[in-house]
Amino acid sequence: MRRKFIQGIVACVISFLMISCATKEKANNNDSISGIIHRIIPEYAEQFEVEVVPADSADWFEIESVKDKIVLRGNNGVSVASALYYYLKEYCNCQITWNGTNLNLPDVLPVVKEKIHKETPYEYRYYLNYCTFNYSMSWWDWERWEKEIDWMALHGINMPLAITGEEYIWDQVYRSYGFTDEDLDPFFSGPAYFGWFWMGNLDGWGGPLPKSWKESHKELQIKILQRERELGMKPVLPAFTGHVPASFKKYFPEAKLKQTNWGNDFEDTYILDADDPLFAELGKKFLEVQSEVYGTDHLYSADTFNENEPPTDDPEYLSELSKKVFEGMKSADPEAVWVMQGWLFYSHRDFWKAPQIKGLLEAIPNDRMIILDLAAEIEPVWKRTEAFYGKQWIWNMLHNFGGNISMFGRIENVANNPAEDLNDPNSGQLKGIGLTMEAIEQNPVLYELMTDNTWRDTPINLNLWLKQYITNRYGNTSKDIEDAWNILVQTVYNGKVIRDGAESIIVSRPTFEGYRRWARTKLNYAPEDLLPAWDLFIKSIDGSEQYDGFLYDLVDLTRQVLANYALPLQQQITVAYNNNDKQKFEQYSAEFITLIEDMDRLLATQKDFMLGPWLADARSCGFTPEEKDLYEQNARDLITLWGDANNRLHEYSCRQWSGLFNDFYKPRWEQFFAQVRKDWHKFDQKAFDEEIKQWEWNWVISNNEFPVEPVGNPTEIAVELYKKYRDRIIPLTNIQPKIEYNY
């Protein structure tokens, strides 16, 4: 009897604790969702009521009016936040994007006459790419991360990659083996290069990494993960794939290490062989320390050969390798699920044929691996791999490479293909959709469209969707602005011919050629076909100029037109030089410099297009003058040379930003024109390139300041430039020499 009584007491205590924990968790979820409402529309927060109703079914939300409240109901925080955004868009004609927000709500919120119920067919809604953490997020503080997590929740994201603060964990792991600052300083990269450091592509570049960074970003990661989990997200944390310091040999001289190099632009890196017993030991220790500090949701990102080919194409070797990587995860977390970027199957398709892909994937149970079809809107790998041979997989839009500024996208693919592939009987275990762009904060239309696939299983009617998008963004719609967007769909957003958005010749290291390796100028449309959209945007200024989204789009479109115009202008400089016409050379080179100055002035009107905030944010991460200078050098380097003066990736992450135009691109072209004048008909391009590299590096290590707040009236400057350039563009474009693009 006594034993039963004690068992009953214990059961009651356990039940009470479970109920208490569930109540606390529900309260935390409600607080997090209420926090989003208070941050976004604080003056309306009391008009909403939040209800979280946990369920084992697919994610769902409901919206209804009850008495004087708008009730937002769902099975977790992300679902309820999605309900909020659905209400704001569909009932209040609002919009929240990185590049313009419209929250012009009526005094009395609209009533929901019939209950709205939505379910998602996608278990996973993935977000981020290793590269995003550097091309966009290198200098983010908690305030900026909080805004992004809000954006994620509103847009239905429930599976974000979370690699902030990883350097702290590895620092702890290696120091537990006795590694010192001397051993680790050449290993950890600078903050702007973590993505490629974690993927095993480089060591040390941009460092040494201060201890203060490791400590501060551990605390930042804890905040990020806490908020994401409160909202019901399941973050994907990293796992060990073999990348170790060069100093590893000092402590483990018998370790089996493979020396590899990522394109000869950086020092060699070292990969620990998966057959070495240390591989499992180190992988387990890393996950144990990581779980202790950051917790876990049992999802682990690991990419074994990112832009590096394996030593052999033997499927059995690849199978054994993936087994060992996964066993390392399981040894620390029996519930581990491996999340793998499918980029290697796209970037190195000549190596990864069916036997090799099967060998790598089939060693892992289907329910313990999720493949990211990383660029499904460009080339869906699932179609040539039998839907990844039974693995769970996620349809992703990559869209942006390097953070380049270009109006571009495959808008029709994004509207149609996720649902079409979901309903394709051959698509296997398609379990999710996602965004895997290398950078964000540009082309908001693509991201609003892509995330609108979340709560539907049918294609999006693009024409109808665009009308609503325009209304939400500009506060109204009209035939002119709808016609302008139809032109944008047929031109910049048609997604044909080229892989990613074209760049302007302005950002290229100066040349007489029409393109360079990363400053690729080939367009997916005839440049003159974009001009009618510009006409219509200029015509539509009255009535829309008070909306942030309209101003951003007006400046972006004007920038794109002028960025395109730079090429025929530059090619006329080439023609003049080849024809020994010094007068025309002087005329067109002067116009080219003026164009750069005009674009700088235009872009200075929008914070999204300014260099100053990027550099100021970098400096704000430092605690000492030395740290501030180091971070600023990282920030300058990434968007210009990328590495040292001889790095082949120069201009890969170029930005069309005010500040860069006048302080970097303009003087570079001025030096080019001066050298051509000096060596007329004896100009040596290779010699110029060698000389300009040092000037570029000197710019990288300088630290002059740039404005952090916009200057000038965007509509006035856009109209001024329209009047100045509109009639020049077609005549010069029509006489542009034919350019051979060999890429």
C-alpha positions in Angstrom: 0.0 0.0 0.0 2.8 2.4 1.0 4.6 1.6 -2.3 1.5 2.4 -4.4 0.9 5.6 -2.4 4.5 6.7 -3.2 4.1 5.8 -6.8 1.0 7.8 -6.9 2.7 10.8 -5.4 5.6 10.5 -7.9 3.1 10.2 -10.8 1.3 13.3 -9.6 4.5 15.3 -9.3 5.6 14.2 -12.8 2.2 15.1 -14.2 2.4 18.4 -12.5 5.9 19.1 -13.8 4.8 18.1 -17.3 1.8 20.4 -17.2 3.9 23.2 -15.7 6.5 22.8 -18.4 3.9 22.7 -21.1 2.2 25.8 -19.7 5.5 27.6 -19.5 6.4 26.6 -23.0 3.0 27.8 -24.3 3.5 31.1 -22.4 6.9 31.5 -23.9 5.5 30.9 -27.4 2.7 33.4 -26.8 5.1 36.0 -25.5 7.3 35.5 -28.6 4.4 35.9 -31.0 3.0 38.9 -29.0 6.5 40.3 -29.2 6.4 40.2 -33.0 3.1 42.0 -33.0 4.3 44.7 -30.6 7.5 45.2 -32.6 5.7 45.5 -36.0 2.4 47.2 -35.2 2.6 48.2 -31.6 -0.4 50.6 -31.7 -2.7 47.7 -32.9 -1.3 45.0 -30.7 -4.2 45.0 -28.3 -6.6 44.3 -31.1 -5.1 40.8 -31.7 -5.5 37.7 -29.7 -3.0 34.8 -30.0 -3.9 31.1 -29.5 -1.3 28.4 -29.9 -2.9 25.0 -30.2 -0.1 22.3 -30.4 -0.9 19.5 -32.9 0.8 16.5 -34.5 -0.6 17.3 -37.9 0.9 19.4 -40.6 1.4 23.1 -39.6 -1.7 25.1 -39.9 -3.2 28.5 -39.0 -6.6 30.1 -38.6 -7.8 33.7 -38.6 -11.2 34.9 -37.4 -12.9 37.8 -35.8 -14.3 37.2 -32.3 -16.1 40.1 -30.8 -13.7 43.0 -31.1 -10.5 40.9 -31.6 -8.7 39.4 -34.5 -7.9 35.9 -33.4 -4.6 34.4 -34.7 -4.6 30.7 -34.1 -2.0 28.0 -35.0 -0.1 25.0 -33.9 3.1 26.9 -33.2 4.6 30.4 -33.2 5.6 30.3 -36.9 2.1 29.3 -37.9 0.6 32.1 -35.8 3.1 34.7 -37.1 2.2 33.5 -40.7 -1.4 34.1 -39.8 -0.6 37.6 -38.8 1.2 38.3 -42.1 -1.6 36.7 -44.1 -4.0 39.1 -42.4 -1.8 42.1 -42.9 -1.4 41.3 -46.6 -4.9 40.1 -47.6 -7.0 42.3 -45.4 -4.9 45.5 -44.8 -2.9 45.6 -48.1 0.4 45.7 -46.2 3.8 44.4 -46.8 7.1 43.8 -44.9 10.3 43.3 -46.9 14.0 44.1 -46.4 13.6 46.8 -49.1 10.5 48.7 -48.1 7.7 48.2 -45.7 4.1 49.4 -45.9 2.2 49.2 -42.6 -0.4 51.9 -43.4 -3.2 50.2 -41.5 -6.7 51.7 -41.2 -7.7 53.0 -37.8 -10.2 50.2 -37.4 -8.9 46.8 -38.4 -11.0 44.9 -41.1 -13.3 42.2 -39.8 -12.7 38.6 -41.0 -16.2 37.6 -42.0 -15.5 33.9 -42.4 -12.8 31.9 -40.6 -9.6 31.5 -42.7 -7.9 28.1 -42.4 -4.6 27.3 -44.1 -2.4 24.2 -43.9 1.0 23.7 -45.5 2.0 20.7 -47.5 5.7 21.3 -46.6 7.0 19.9 -43.4 10.2 21.8 -43.7 10.7 25.5 -44.8 14.4 25.9 -44.9 16.3 29.2 -44.8 19.9 30.4 -45.4 23.1 29.3 -47.0 26.6 29.3 -45.5 27.4 32.2 -47.8 24.5 34.3 -46.5 26.1 34.6 -43.1 29.0 36.5 -44.7 27.7 38.2 -47.9 24.9 39.8 -45.8 25.1 38.9 -42.1 28.7 39.3 -41.2 28.2 42.3 -38.9 24.7 41.7 -37.6 23.9 42.4 -33.9 21.0 41.1 -31.9 18.7 44.0 -33.0 19.2 43.1 -36.7 18.9 39.4 -36.0 15.7 40.0 -34.1 14.2 41.7 -37.1 15.3 38.8 -39.4 13.8 36.2 -37.1 10.5 38.1 -37.1 10.7 38.2 -40.9 11.4 34.4 -40.9 8.4 33.7 -38.7 6.1 36.0 -40.7 7.1 34.2 -43.9 6.7 30.7 -42.6 10.3 29.7 -42.1 10.7 26.8 -39.6 14.1 25.3 -40.4 16.9 28.0 -40.4 20.6 27.2 -40.7 22.2 28.5 -37.5 26.0 28.7 -37.6 26.6 31.9 -35.7 29.1 31.3 -32.8 30.5 28.1 -34.2 34.0 29.4 -33.8 33.5 29.5 -30.0 32.7 25.8 -29.9 35.7 24.8 -32.0 37.9 27.0 -29.9 36.7 25.1 -26.8 37.2 21.7 -28.4 40.7 22.4 -29.6 41.8 24.0 -26.4 40.7 20.9 -24.5 43.4 19.0 -26.5 46.0 21.6 -25.5 46.0 23.9 -28.6 47.2 27.4 -27.9 46.7 30.8 -29.5 49.8 30.2 -31.6 48.1 27.0 -33.0 44.7 28.5 -33.6 45.4 32.1 -34.8 46.4 30.8 -38.2 43.3 28.6 -38.4 40.3 30.8 -37.6 39.4 33.2 -40.5 38.2 36.8 -40.1 34.5 37.3 -39.6 33.7 38.0 -43.2 35.0 34.6 -44.3 33.5 32.1 -41.9 31.2 30.5 -44.5 34.2 29.3 -46.5 36.2 28.5 -43.4 33.5 26.2 -42.1 33.2 24.5 -45.5 36.9 23.8 -45.4 37.9 26.1 -48.3 40.3 28.4 -46.4 42.1 28.9 -43.2 43.1 32.1 -41.4 42.3 34.7 -44.1 41.1 38.0 -42.6 42.3 36.9 -39.1 43.5 36.5 -36.5 40.1 36.3 -34.9 39.9 38.1 -31.6 38.8 36.3 -28.5 36.2 39.0 -27.9 34.5 38.0 -31.2 34.2 34.3 -30.1 32.7 35.3 -26.7 30.3 37.9 -28.0 29.0 35.7 -30.8 28.5 32.8 -28.5 26.1 35.0 -26.6 24.5 36.2 -29.8 23.9 32.6 -31.0 22.3 31.7 -27.7 19.8 34.6 -28.2 19.2 33.6 -31.8 18.5 30.0 -31.0 16.3 30.8 -28.0 14.1 33.1 -30.0 13.9 30.7 -33.0 12.9 27.7 -30.7 10.4 29.8 -28.8 8.6 30.3 -32.1 8.6 26.6 -33.0 11.6 26.7 -35.4 14.1 23.8 -35.5 17.5 25.3 -36.2 20.1 23.3 -38.2 23.4 23.3 -36.4 26.8 22.3 -37.9 28.5 18.9 -37.6 32.2 17.9 -38.2 33.3 17.1 -41.7 37.0 16.8 -41.2 38.5 20.3 -41.5 41.2 20.7 -38.9 44.0 23.2 -38.3 47.5 22.8 -39.9 48.8 22.6 -36.3 46.8 19.4 -35.9 50.0 17.5 -37.0 51.8 18.9 -33.9 49.5 17.2 -31.5 48.6 14.2 -33.5 51.6 13.4 -35.7 50.1 10.0 -36.8 46.8 11.5 -37.9 45.8 10.8 -41.5 45.4 14.2 -43.1 44.6 15.1 -46.7 46.1 18.4 -47.9 43.8 20.3 -50.2 43.5 23.7 -51.9 40.5 25.7 -53.0 41.6 27.0 -56.3 45.2 28.1 -55.5 44.1 31.5 -54.1 44.5 30.6 -50.4 46.9 28.5 -48.3 46.2 24.7 -48.2 43.7 23.4 -45.8 43.8 20.0 -44.0 41.1 17.4 -43.9 41.1 14.6 -41.4 40.5 11.2 -43.0 37.2 9.7 -42.0 39.1 6.3 -41.5 41.2 7.9 -38.7 39.7 7.0 -35.2 40.2 10.7 -34.4 37.5 11.6 -36.9 34.8 10.0 -34.8 36.3 11.2 -31.6 36.5 14.8 -32.7 33.1 14.8 -34.3 31.5 13.4 -31.2 33.3 15.9 -28.9 32.3 18.8 -31.1 28.6 17.9 -31.0 28.7 17.3 -27.3 30.2 20.7 -26.5 27.9 22.3 -29.0 24.8 20.7 -27.5 25.9 21.7 -24.0 26.2 25.4 -25.0 23.5 25.7 -27.7 21.2 22.7 -27.3 20.0 20.7 -30.2 17.0 20.0 -32.4 18.8 17.0 -33.9 19.3 18.6 -37.3 23.0 18.8 -38.4 24.5 20.4 -41.5 27.5 18.7 -43.0 29.0 19.1 -46.5 31.9 16.7 -47.2 33.2 18.1 -50.5 32.1 21.7 -51.0 33.7 22.7 -54.3 36.5 20.1 -53.7 36.5 16.7 -55.4 37.0 13.5 -53.4 40.3 11.7 -53.9 38.5 8.9 -55.8 35.2 8.3 -57.6 34.9 4.8 -56.1 31.3 4.6 -54.9 32.3 2.2 -52.1 34.8 4.8 -50.8 32.1 7.5 -50.9 29.7 5.2 -49.1 32.1 4.4 -46.3 32.9 8.1 -46.0 29.3 9.2 -45.5 28.7 6.3 -43.1 31.5 7.5 -40.9 30.3 11.1 -41.0 26.9 10.0 -39.9 28.2 7.6 -37.3 30.0 10.5 -35.8 26.7 12.4 -35.5 24.9 9.4 -34.1 27.5 8.7 -31.5 26.8 12.1 -29.9 23.1 12.3 -30.8 21.2 9.0 -31.5 18.4 11.1 -33.0 20.7 12.9 -35.5 19.4 13.8 -38.9 22.0 14.8 -41.5 21.1 17.9 -43.6 23.3 18.1 -46.7 23.5 20.9 -49.3 23.2 19.4 -52.8 25.4 22.1 -54.3 28.2 19.6 -55.1 25.9 17.7 -57.4 25.3 20.9 -59.3 28.7 22.6 -59.2 30.8 19.4 -59.9 28.3 17.5 -62.0 31.0 15.9 -64.1 32.3 14.1 -61.1 29.0 13.4 -59.4 27.3 10.9 -61.7 24.7 8.4 -60.6 27.0 5.8 -59.1 28.9 8.4 -57.1 25.7 10.1 -55.8 24.1 6.8 -54.9 27.3 5.7 -53.1 27.3 8.9 -51.0 23.6 8.9 -50.2 22.4 5.3 -50.0 24.6 4.5 -47.0 22.4 6.7 -44.8 18.8 5.6 -43.8 16.2 7.6 -45.8 14.6 9.1 -42.7 17.9 10.3 -41.3 19.0 12.5 -44.2 17.6 15.6 -45.8 19.0 16.8 -49.1 18.8 20.5 -50.1 18.3 20.8 -53.8 20.1 24.1 -53.5 19.3 25.7 -56.9 16.1 24.0 -57.9 14.8 27.0 -59.8 17.9 27.0 -62.0 18.6 23.3 -62.4 16.6 20.8 -60.4 19.1 18.0 -59.5 16.2 15.8 -58.2 15.2 15.1 -61.8 18.5 13.4 -62.6 18.9 11.5 -59.3 15.5 9.8 -59.1 14.6 12.3 -56.4 17.8 11.7 -54.5 17.3 8.0 -54.5 14.6 8.0 -51.8 16.0 10.6 -49.4 13.9 13.4 -48.0 14.6 16.6 -49.9 13.8 20.3 -50.1 13.1 22.4 -53.1 15.1 25.6 -52.8 15.5 28.9 -54.6 19.1 30.1 -54.7 18.6 33.2 -56.8 21.5 35.5 -55.7 25.2 34.8 -56.0 27.7 36.9 -54.1 25.4 39.6 -53.0 25.7 41.3 -56.4 23.1 44.0 -57.0 21.1 43.2 -60.1 17.4 43.0 -60.9 17.1 39.3 -61.8 15.2 36.2 -61.1 13.3 33.2 -62.6 9.9 34.5 -61.5 7.7 32.1 -63.4 9.7 29.1 -62.2 9.2 30.3 -58.6 5.5 30.8 -59.1 4.9 27.4 -60.7 7.6 24.8 -60.1 7.4 24.1 -56.3 3.7 23.1 -56.5 4.2 21.3 -59.9 7.1 19.3 -58.4 5.3 18.6 -55.2 2.5 17.0 -57.3 4.8 15.1 -59.6 4.5 11.4 -58.9 8.3 11.1 -59.5 9.3 13.6 -56.9 9.8 11.1 -54.1 10.1 12.4 -50.6 9.8 16.1 -51.4 9.2 17.4 -47.9 9.9 21.1 -48.0 10.7 24.4 -49.8 13.4 26.8 -48.9 15.6 29.9 -49.6 19.3 29.2 -50.1 20.5 32.5 -51.6 24.1 33.6 -51.1 22.9 37.0 -50.0 19.6 38.8 -49.1 18.3 42.4 -49.0 17.6 42.7 -52.7 14.9 41.7 -55.3 12.1 41.5 -52.6 9.5 40.4 -55.1 11.2 37.0 -55.5 11.2 36.3 -51.8 7.6 37.4 -51.2 6.6 35.2 -54.1 8.7 32.2 -53.0 7.4 32.2 -49.5 3.8 32.5 -50.7 4.2 28.9 -51.8 4.3 27.8 -48.2 0.6 27.6 -47.5 -0.6 26.2 -50.8 -0.1 23.1 -53.0 -1.1 24.7 -56.4 0.9 27.0 -58.7 0.6 30.8 -58.1 -1.3 32.8 -60.8 1.5 35.3 -61.3 -0.7 38.0 -62.9 -3.2 38.1 -60.0 -0.4 37.8 -57.5 1.5 40.7 -58.9 -1.6 43.0 -58.7 -1.9 42.2 -55.0 1.9 42.6 -54.5 1.8 46.1 -56.2 -1.2 47.2 -54.1 0.5 46.0 -50.9 3.8 47.6 -51.8 2.7 50.9 -53.3 -0.5 51.5 -51.4 -2.5 51.4 -54.7 -2.3 50.0 -58.2 -2.9 51.3 -61.7 -2.7 50.1 -65.3 0.6 52.0 -65.8 2.4 50.3 -62.8 0.9 46.9 -63.7 2.1 47.3 -67.3 5.5 48.3 -65.9 5.7 45.1 -63.8 4.6 43.0 -66.8 7.6 44.4 -68.6 9.9 43.5 -65.6 8.5 39.9 -65.7 9.4 39.7 -69.4 12.9 41.3 -69.1 14.9 41.3 -65.8 12.8 38.5 -64.2 12.5 36.2 -67.1 15.4 34.1 -65.9 16.6 32.9 -69.3 20.0 32.6 -70.9 22.1 33.4 -67.9 22.6 31.7 -64.5 22.5 34.8 -62.3 22.0 38.5 -62.6 24.2 40.5 -64.9 26.7 43.0 -63.6 27.6 46.4 -64.9 30.9 46.9 -66.7 31.5 49.8 -64.2 32.3 47.3 -61.4 34.8 45.4 -63.5 38.5 45.9 -63.2 38.9 48.4 -66.1 39.3 46.9 -69.5 38.5 47.5 -73.2 36.7 44.1 -73.2 32.9 43.9 -72.7 33.1 41.7 -69.6 35.5 40.1 -67.1 35.3 36.8 -65.3 33.0 37.9 -62.4 31.8 41.2 -63.7 29.7 39.4 -66.3 27.6 41.8 -68.4 25.5 39.5 -70.5 21.9 40.3 -70.1 18.9 38.0 -70.3 16.9 40.6 -72.3 17.6 43.4 -74.8 18.4 46.4 -72.7 16.1 48.7 -74.7 13.2 46.4 -73.8 13.5 47.6 -70.1 13.1 51.3 -71.0 9.3 51.3 -71.2 9.1 50.1 -67.6 11.3 53.0 -66.6 9.0 55.3 -68.5 6.0 54.0 -66.6 7.7 54.2 -63.2 8.6 57.8 -63.7 5.1 58.5 -64.8 3.7 56.8 -61.7 5.7 58.8 -59.1 2.8 61.1 -58.2 0.6 59.1 -55.7 3.2 56.5 -54.8 6.3 58.5 -53.7 5.4 58.2 -50.0 5.8 54.5 -50.0 9.2 53.0 -49.2 8.8 50.1 -51.6 8.0 52.3 -54.5 11.1 54.6 -53.8 13.3 51.5 -53.6 12.0 50.1 -56.8 12.3 53.4 -58.6 15.9 53.8 -57.6 16.7 50.1 -58.3 15.1 50.3 -61.8 16.9 53.6 -62.6 20.1 52.0 -61.4 19.6 48.9 -63.6 18.9 51.0 -66.7 22.0 53.1 -66.1 24.1 50.0 -65.2 23.1 48.5 -68.6 23.9 51.8 -70.4 27.5 51.7 -69.1 28.4 48.8 -71.5 27.6 50.5 -74.8 29.2 53.6 -73.5 32.4 51.7 -72.5 32.4 49.9 -75.9 32.4 53.3 -77.7 35.5 54.1 -75.7 37.0 50.9 -77.1 36.0 51.8 -80.7 37.5 55.2 -80.4 40.8 53.8 -79.1 40.9 51.2 -81.9 40.1 53.9 -84.5 42.7 56.2 -83.1 40.0 58.8 -82.5 41.3 60.7 -79.4 38.4 63.2 -79.6 35.7 60.5 -79.2 37.9 58.7 -76.6 37.9 61.9 -74.5 34.2 62.5 -75.0 33.0 59.0 -74.1 35.5 58.5 -71.2 34.3 61.8 -69.7 30.7 60.7 -70.1 31.6 57.3 -68.5 33.0 59.0 -65.4 30.0 61.3 -65.2 27.7 58.3 -65.3 29.5 56.8 -62.3 29.1 60.0 -60.4 25.4 60.2 -61.3 24.8 56.6 -60.2 26.6 57.3 -56.9 24.4 60.3 -56.2 21.2 58.3 -57.1 22.1 55.4 -54.8 23.0 57.7 -51.9 19.3 58.4 -51.5 18.6 54.8 -50.3 20.3 53.1 -47.3 20.0 49.8 -49.1 22.5 51.0 -51.7 25.1 52.6 -49.5 28.6 51.4 -48.5 28.7 53.5 -45.3 26.4 51.3 -43.2 28.3 48.1 -44.2 31.6 49.5 -43.0 30.1 51.2 -39.9 28.4 48.0 -38.8 31.7 46.2 -39.3 33.6 48.7 -37.1 30.8 48.6 -34.4 31.6 44.9 -33.8 35.1 45.7 -32.6 36.0 46.5 -29.0 39.4 48.1 -29.6 40.7 50.3 -32.5 42.7 47.3 -33.7 39.6 45.1 -33.9 37.6 47.8 -35.6 40.3 48.2 -38.3 40.5 44.4 -38.8 36.7 44.1 -39.3 36.6 47.1 -41.6 39.4 45.5 -43.7 37.4 42.3 -43.8 34.3 44.2 -45.0 36.2 46.2 -47.7 38.0 43.1 -48.9 35.0 40.8 -49.4 33.2 43.2 -51.7 36.2 44.1 -53.8 39.2 41.8 -54.1 37.7 39.0 -52.0 41.2 37.9 -51.0 44.6 39.3 -51.6 45.6 41.4 -54.6 46.1 38.4 -56.8 42.9 36.6 -55.9 40.9 35.3 -58.9 37.6 36.0 -57.1 38.0 39.8 -57.3 34.6 41.4 -58.1 32.7 38.1 -57.2 30.9 39.9 -54.4 30.9 43.4 -56.0 28.2 45.8 -54.9 26.6 48.7 -56.8 26.7 51.0 -53.7 27.0 54.7 -53.3 30.5 55.2 -51.9 32.0 52.4 -53.9 31.1 54.1 -57.1 32.9 57.4 -56.3 35.7 56.1 -54.1 36.6 52.7 -55.7 35.2 52.3 -59.3 35.6 55.9 -60.4 39.3 56.4 -59.5 40.1 52.9 -60.9 38.6 53.9 -64.3 40.2 57.3 -64.1 43.6 55.6 -63.8 42.8 53.3 -66.7 41.9 56.2 -68.9 45.0 58.2 -67.8 47.2 55.2 -68.6 45.6 54.7 -72.0 46.3 58.3 -72.9 49.8 58.0 -71.7 50.5 54.8 -73.7 48.2 55.5 -76.7 48.4 52.4 -79.0 51.0 50.9 -76.7 48.6 50.3 -73.8 49.5 47.0 -72.0 46.4 45.6 -70.2 48.4 43.0 -68.2 50.8 45.7 -67.0 47.9 47.9 -65.9 46.2 45.0 -64.1 49.4 44.4 -62.1 49.7 48.0 -61.1 46.0 48.5 -60.2 46.0 45.5 -57.9 48.2 47.3 -55.5 46.0 50.4 -55.6 43.0 48.1 -54.9 44.7 46.6 -51.9 45.6 50.0 -50.6 41.9 50.8 -50.7 41.1 47.6 -48.8 43.4 48.5 -45.9 42.4 52.2 -45.7 39.7 53.4 -43.4 38.1 56.7 -44.6 34.6 57.2 -43.5 31.4 57.2 -45.6 27.9 58.5 -44.9 25.6 56.2 -43.0 22.3 58.1 -43.7 20.7 58.7 -47.1 21.2 62.1 -48.8 19.1 63.6 -51.6 15.5 63.2 -52.9 15.2 59.9 -54.8 12.3 61.0 -57.0 13.9 64.3 -58.0 17.2 62.6 -58.8 15.5 59.7 -60.7 13.6 62.2 -62.8 16.7 64.3 -63.4 18.6 61.3 -64.7 15.7 60.1 -66.7 15.6 63.4 -68.6 19.4 63.3 -69.0 19.8 59.8 -70.2 16.6 58.4 -71.6 17.1 59.7 -75.2 20.8 58.7 -75.3 20.4 55.1 -74.5 18.8 53.5 -77.6 21.0 55.3 -80.2 24.2 54.2 -78.4 22.9 50.7 -77.7 22.0 50.2 -81.3 25.6 50.8 -82.4 27.2 48.7 -79.7 29.8 46.3 -81.2 29.0 42.6 -80.9 30.6 41.1 -77.8 31.6 37.5 -77.6 30.8 36.0 -74.2 32.9 32.9 -73.6 31.3 31.8 -70.3 
